[in-house]
Amino acid sequence: MKIDPQLLVFAKSMRHTATDAESLMWQLLRAKRFMNLKFLLQHVIAPYIVDFYCHELGLVLELDGSQHNKEDGRAYDAERTKFLEALGLKVVRYRNYEVLEQTDVVLEDLWNICSEL
């Protein structure tokens, strides 16, 4: 399936406008710094753009801000997760504040998940 070029352009622009949590997580994951795994930032899995993706493990990592707490945000996330899981991917979500305020806890949890995949 051919990916819409506009989606690729949008994903690229998102890499330059990351949230504080995404920036921190990217510094921890990029260049195989975490478990020697290659993660991609703002990766297109049409029709979606996922925050982080590890092809080797089939792992999607999503960081959620406050908009994900609202009913429509939760419904959209559920639909998105269902789609990605149907592709055989594992979807893991953390809240932005968890990444920023409990980084060690998030990394330990992620380590455990990656170790099981």
N, C-alpha and C positions, 0 to 999 in steps of 0.2 A: 504494500500500500504506500503510495506517494504521500509524503508529508507536506501539508500546506506551507509554502515558503513564509507566509506571514506569521505562522506559529513559530517557526525557527527564529525569525527576526525578534518576535516578542520574547522568546526564551532568552535570547542573547541580551536584550535590554534589561531583563529581570536580573541577570547576573551582575549588572552594574548598579542596581537599586535594591540590594539585599537589606533585609531587616538586621538589626543588631544581633539577634539570635542566629540568623542564617550566616552572617559574617563570622561569628565566633565558631559555629559548627564547621564551616568551611575551612577555617584555619586549622581545626583539629583533624579533619578528614582528608584534606587535599594531599596530593603527592604521596599517596599510600602511607600516610602517617599513622593511620589507625589499622592495626592488625595486618598491615601490608596489603590492604584491600583498596582497589581503585574505585573511588566514588566520583560521580559526575554531578555538577551543580546545574539546577534548572534544566533538566533533561526532558526532551519531548518523548512522550509515549502517547501518541495521538489517540484521542483528541486532547490529551491533557499535557501539562507541564508539571513534572514532579520536582520537589525541592532538591532531593538527593537520590541518586540511583547507583546501586552496585550491581552490575551485570553478572559478575561472578557468582553472587549469592541469590540473584533475583530479588533483591531487597530495595524497596522504596522507603525512604525516610522523609516524613513530612513534619514540618514545624508549624504549629498552629498559633495564630494570634487571636485576639479577642473576638474577631468576626466569626470565628468557628464555634463560638459558644451560643450563637443565635440559632433559632430553629431552622431557618433556611440554610445557614452555613452547615449545620449538622446533617441536614438532608442531602446537600450537595456532596459533603464528604463521604457519606454512606454510599451514595451512588458511584462516586469515583472509586472508592475502596472496592466495591463489588466488581466494577469493571476491571481494575488492576488485578484483583485476586483471580478473576476468571482467566487471566492471561498466565496464571501460575506464579504470580509475584506475591511476596510477603510485604505487607504494608505496616509500618510502625510509625506511630505519631507521638510527638512530644509537644508540649506547650512551650511557647517562647520563654515564658518566665522560668520554666524548669531548666531550660538550656542556660539561661543567664544566671540564675540564682543557685542551681543545684547541678552544676556541670558534671561533677564527679559521679553523682548518682545516675545521671543520664548516660554517661559513658560506660559505667559499669553495667547498666541494663543493656545497652547496645552491644557491649562485649559478649554478654551472656547469650543474647539473641543470635549474634553472628556465629558464635561458637556452636550453636545448635543447628544451624543451617548447612 
